Amino acid sequence: MLKILIVEDEPLLAATVKHLIELDPCRHVTGIADDLASALRSVAEPRPHLALVHLQLARASTGYRRP
């Protein structure tokens, strides 16, 4: 099963993407995050295989993380 994290600050869009992803029984959304901080918390467990990230997020954060 492909585990996917959605990082999107628009709730309706995030819910729509989740619904579309989960139409395929081989895909599962592990979580929805709306900013960088919550995205980083969401990758702990269950660890996703893939993240769909909106680059301009809420609370003046971005989808980019510098090392």
N, C-alpha and C positions, 0 to 999 in steps of 0.2 A: 504494500500500500504506500502510495506517495503522500507524505505529510507536508502540508503547505502552511506557512504563516502569511497572513495578510497584514500589511502595514499601510493603513489608509485612514485619514482623519475625517472623511465624510462618511457618516454612519450608513446612509442609504446605499451608497456605492459599495462599501465594504460588505454589507449584507447581501447585495446582489451578486457580487463576485463570489462570495462564499456559497451561495445557492447554486450558481453555475458550476463551480468546481465540484461540488458534492453530488451533482447529477451523475457523475461517473463513480460507481461504487469502489473503484480502485484509488480514489483520491479522498483525502481527509484534511480539513482545515484544523490545524492545531491551536490556532488562536487568531484574534484580531487585535492589533495594537494601533493607537492613534498618534503616537509620537516616538521619538528615538528611545527615550527612557523605558517606556512600556514594551517596545520591541526588544530591547536588550534583555528585559526580564522574561519575555515570552520565549526566548530561545533556549532557556535552561532545560526544562522538561515539559512536555515531550519535545525532543529536539527535532525541528523540521528538516526536511531534505531540501526545501526550496522556500524562498521568501519573495513575495510580490510586494515591492516597495514603491510607494509614492514619494517622490523626492522633496516636495515642499509640504512639510507636516505641520501639525498644530503646535502651538506654544513656541513659535519661532525656531523649531528644530527642523533638521533636514534628514533625508534618508542616507546621507553620507556619514561615515564615522571615520575619523582620523585615528591612526594607531597611536 
